[in-house]
Amino acid sequence: PISSEQEVVAGGTPPLITARSSIDDWTSTDKNISYKDLQLDALDYDNKQTLILASDILYEPSSMDSLATKLRNLLHPTEGGYVLITDPEKERTSGCRSALVESVEEIG
């Protein structure tokens, strides 16, 4: 799978923003990045919630279970966080959004 990670830190001390990006294939079991792999707890911030920004990821309804699981595994294990997904108004593949919503509701 393709994997690339970058980190950007902005602001004072401690930084106001720490952004980490990664390319990951959520349908593959070879590399499965999770919250622990991001090492965000080492930053020792008071706010532990994760913010995930994702775009152009809804292609196949059959992969929505694995996508929902991947997104859940990237959120802080106890503090949670937010996932914001952008997608064109007209779905590329009909049923992806509803399949993702169903998968997210199933895993909580």
Buried (B, 14 or more C-beta within 10 A) or exposed (E): EEEEEEEEEEEEEEEEEBEBEBEBBBEEEEEBBEBEBBEBEEEEEEEBEBEEEBEEBBEBBEBBBBBBBBBBBBBBEEEEBEBEBEBEEEBEEEBBBEBBEBBBEEEE
